[in-house]
Amino acid sequence: MTSALEIRHLQAWYGESHILHDVNLSVEQGEVVTLLGRNGAGRSTTLRAMMGLTGRREGSIKINGVESIHLPTYRIAHLGVGYCPEERAIFSSLSAEENLLLPPVVSQTEQGMSVEEIYKMFPNLEERRDSQGTRLSGGEQQMLAVARILRTGARLLLLDEISEGLAPVIVQALARMILTLKAKGYTIVMVEQNFRFAAPLADRFYVMEHGQIVEKFAAAELESKTAVLNELLGV
């Protein structure tokens, strides 16, 4: 089976700043993979590079076997990729439901989740469907940001720090969401600072430092990697 994501020798720049240095990683269909690392390690830039949102890129990024390194962002989305940025980007003047209905279905092969399916997964959003974006709590905005990309038909989800700064009850709801999506066969790449959130969810982990992958291991190896993680992450 073709990998959902295959990155080889990826280099990326913001202007003159060389951020990613020979990044190599792969994600299989239906896997949850987490990128770990300190702030500034290059994790968010890796997600942005996958979407063509950095400056210059070199190397190879294959999505479901299709080379995307030279494709514009909208074409990458059409390959079935959904990106949830750290800043959420909720439209404040629109209601929660209007935000949810705004993105079109972009996947060439999937219809995406219906509004009813999304409300079943996120009952808070159904309750607040008529509330303006500015009136939603941080947790509700995060749920909405994730829910929006599920409507597009994306099956490869790139989630950037979705648990950051949220109350424990919301973090638990997001964890349940990821497990539900995994059971439905979605492929998920997460950038997470909250190791306790990510640890029980991911199948595999990559650790980044100075724009490079410095360690990789499976969930089954987590206990044996404690000392390495303490050194690299301070967890």
matplotlib code that plots the C-alpha trace (Angstrom):
import matplotlib.pyplot as plt

x = [0.0, 1.2, 2.2, -0.1, 2.9, 6.5, 9.0, 12.6, 15.4, 13.1, 14.7, 12.7, 13.4, 11.6, 13.2, 17.0, 16.5, 17.2, 14.8, 14.5, 17.6, 17.2, 13.9, 12.9, 9.7, 6.9, 3.3, 1.3, -2.4, -4.5, -1.6, -1.4, 2.2, 3.4, 6.2, 7.8, 10.4, 11.1, 9.7, 11.7, 12.7, 11.0, 7.8, 5.3, 7.4, 7.3, 3.5, 3.6, 6.1, 3.8, 1.1, 3.4, 3.2, 6.9, 9.2, 11.5, 11.3, 13.5, 13.3, 10.3, 6.9, 4.7, 1.0, -0.6, 2.2, 1.7, 4.7, 3.6, 6.9, 6.2, 2.4, 0.5, -1.3, -4.8, -3.6, -2.1, -5.5, -7.1, -5.0, -7.0, -4.9, -6.5, -4.4, -5.4, -3.0, -2.0, -3.8, -7.1, -8.2, -11.9, -13.9, -15.0, -18.0, -19.5, -21.5, -20.0, -22.2, -21.3, -17.6, -18.3, -20.1, -17.5, -14.9, -15.8, -15.3, -11.9, -11.0, -11.2, -12.3, -14.1, -17.2, -16.3, -18.3, -21.8, -22.7, -24.8, -21.8, -19.7, -22.3, -22.5, -18.7, -18.7, -22.0, -20.7, -20.6, -24.2, -25.2, -23.3, -24.1, -25.6, -22.9, -20.4, -16.8, -15.7, -18.1, -16.8, -14.4, -10.9, -11.8, -14.9, -12.8, -10.3, -13.1, -14.5, -11.1, -10.7, -14.3, -14.0, -11.3, -13.4, -16.0, -13.5, -13.1, -9.5, -8.2, -4.7, -5.0, -2.2, -2.9, -0.7, -0.8, -4.5, -4.3, -2.4, -3.8, -7.1, -8.9, -8.4, -12.0, -11.6, -8.2, -9.9, -12.7, -10.0, -8.3, -11.5, -12.0, -8.5, -9.3, -12.6, -11.0, -8.3, -11.0, -12.6, -9.2, -8.0, -4.3, -3.1, 0.1, 0.2, 2.6, 2.3, 4.1, 1.8, 3.5, 0.9, -1.8, 0.1, 1.6, -1.5, -2.8, 0.2, 1.4, 4.8, 6.9, 9.5, 11.6, 12.9, 15.8, 17.3, 15.2, 16.2, 14.7, 17.0, 15.0, 12.1, 10.4, 7.1, 4.6, 5.7, 9.2, 8.0, 9.0, 12.5, 13.0, 12.2, 15.8, 16.2, 13.0, 14.0, 17.2, 15.6, 12.3, 12.7, 9.5]
y = [0.0, 3.5, 5.6, 8.5, 10.8, 10.3, 13.1, 12.8, 15.3, 18.2, 21.6, 24.8, 28.5, 31.6, 34.3, 33.8, 31.8, 28.1, 26.3, 22.7, 20.6, 17.2, 16.1, 12.5, 11.0, 8.7, 8.2, 5.1, 5.1, 5.3, 6.2, 8.9, 10.4, 13.1, 15.6, 16.4, 19.0, 22.3, 25.6, 26.6, 23.0, 23.2, 21.1, 23.7, 24.7, 21.0, 21.1, 24.4, 23.1, 20.1, 22.7, 24.8, 27.7, 28.3, 30.1, 28.0, 24.2, 21.4, 17.7, 15.4, 15.4, 12.6, 12.5, 9.2, 8.6, 12.0, 14.4, 17.7, 19.7, 22.0, 22.2, 25.3, 25.1, 24.7, 21.7, 20.1, 20.5, 18.8, 15.7, 15.3, 17.2, 19.3, 21.7, 23.1, 26.0, 26.9, 30.3, 28.6, 31.4, 31.5, 34.2, 36.3, 38.0, 34.6, 32.2, 28.9, 27.1, 29.7, 29.0, 25.3, 25.6, 28.0, 25.6, 23.7, 20.0, 19.8, 16.1, 14.4, 11.1, 11.9, 13.8, 14.8, 14.7, 16.1, 18.8, 16.3, 13.9, 16.8, 17.9, 14.3, 14.4, 18.0, 18.5, 21.8, 23.2, 22.3, 24.1, 27.2, 27.0, 30.5, 32.1, 34.5, 33.3, 36.0, 34.6, 31.1, 30.0, 29.0, 25.3, 25.8, 27.7, 24.9, 22.3, 24.5, 24.8, 21.0, 20.4, 22.7, 20.6, 17.4, 18.9, 19.3, 15.5, 15.6, 12.2, 13.3, 15.8, 18.1, 19.4, 22.1, 22.4, 21.8, 21.2, 24.4, 26.5, 24.6, 23.4, 19.7, 18.8, 20.2, 18.5, 15.2, 15.9, 16.5, 13.2, 11.3, 13.0, 11.9, 8.3, 8.4, 9.7, 7.1, 4.4, 5.8, 5.4, 9.0, 9.7, 12.3, 14.2, 16.2, 18.8, 18.8, 20.4, 18.6, 15.2, 13.8, 14.5, 13.0, 10.0, 7.7, 8.8, 8.3, 5.2, 6.7, 9.7, 11.9, 14.2, 17.4, 19.7, 22.5, 21.7, 18.0, 14.7, 13.5, 10.6, 8.4, 5.5, 3.6, 3.9, 0.5, 1.9, 4.9, 3.6, 2.7, 6.2, 8.1, 9.2, 10.4, 12.4, 14.0, 15.1, 16.4, 17.8, 18.2, 16.2]
z = [0.0, -0.8, 2.2, 3.0, 3.3, 2.3, 2.9, 1.7, 2.0, 2.7, 2.9, 3.6, 3.9, 5.2, 3.0, 3.6, 6.8, 6.2, 8.7, 7.6, 6.9, 5.2, 6.9, 6.3, 7.6, 6.5, 7.6, 6.7, 5.9, 9.1, 11.4, 14.0, 14.1, 16.4, 15.8, 19.2, 20.0, 21.7, 20.4, 17.3, 16.4, 13.0, 13.7, 12.6, 9.6, 8.6, 8.5, 6.6, 4.1, 3.5, 2.5, 0.4, 2.9, 3.4, 1.0, -1.1, -0.7, -2.0, -1.7, -2.1, -0.4, -1.8, -0.7, -1.5, -4.0, -5.7, -5.7, -4.3, -3.8, -6.7, -6.3, -5.1, -1.8, -3.3, -5.4, -2.3, -0.5, -3.5, -2.8, 0.4, 2.9, 5.7, 7.7, 11.1, 11.9, 15.5, 15.1, 14.3, 11.8, 12.8, 11.0, 13.9, 12.0, 11.0, 13.2, 14.2, 11.6, 8.9, 9.6, 9.4, 6.0, 4.5, 3.1, 0.0, -0.5, -2.2, -2.2, -5.5, -3.9, -0.6, 0.2, 3.7, 6.9, 7.0, 9.4, 11.3, 11.7, 12.9, 15.4, 16.7, 17.2, 18.7, 20.5, 21.9, 18.4, 17.8, 20.9, 19.8, 16.1, 15.9, 18.1, 16.5, 16.2, 18.7, 21.3, 21.2, 23.9, 23.0, 23.2, 21.0, 18.5, 18.4, 17.9, 15.0, 13.4, 13.3, 12.3, 9.3, 7.6, 8.2, 5.8, 3.0, 2.4, 3.7, 4.9, 5.8, 8.7, 9.8, 13.3, 14.8, 18.7, 19.0, 22.8, 23.6, 26.3, 26.7, 29.7, 30.6, 29.8, 26.2, 25.8, 26.7, 24.1, 21.5, 22.4, 22.0, 18.6, 17.4, 18.5, 16.7, 13.5, 13.7, 14.0, 10.8, 9.0, 8.9, 8.8, 11.3, 11.7, 15.0, 16.2, 20.0, 23.0, 25.4, 25.6, 28.0, 25.4, 22.5, 24.2, 24.4, 20.9, 18.5, 16.8, 16.2, 17.2, 15.5, 17.6, 15.9, 16.9, 14.9, 11.8, 11.7, 12.8, 15.6, 16.9, 15.9, 17.7, 17.9, 20.7, 22.0, 22.6, 24.5, 28.0, 26.8, 25.3, 28.5, 29.1, 25.6, 25.7, 29.0, 27.4, 24.2, 25.5, 29.2, 29.8]

ax = plt.figure().add_subplot(projection="3d")
ax.plot(x, y, z, "-o")
ax.set_aspect("equal")
plt.show()
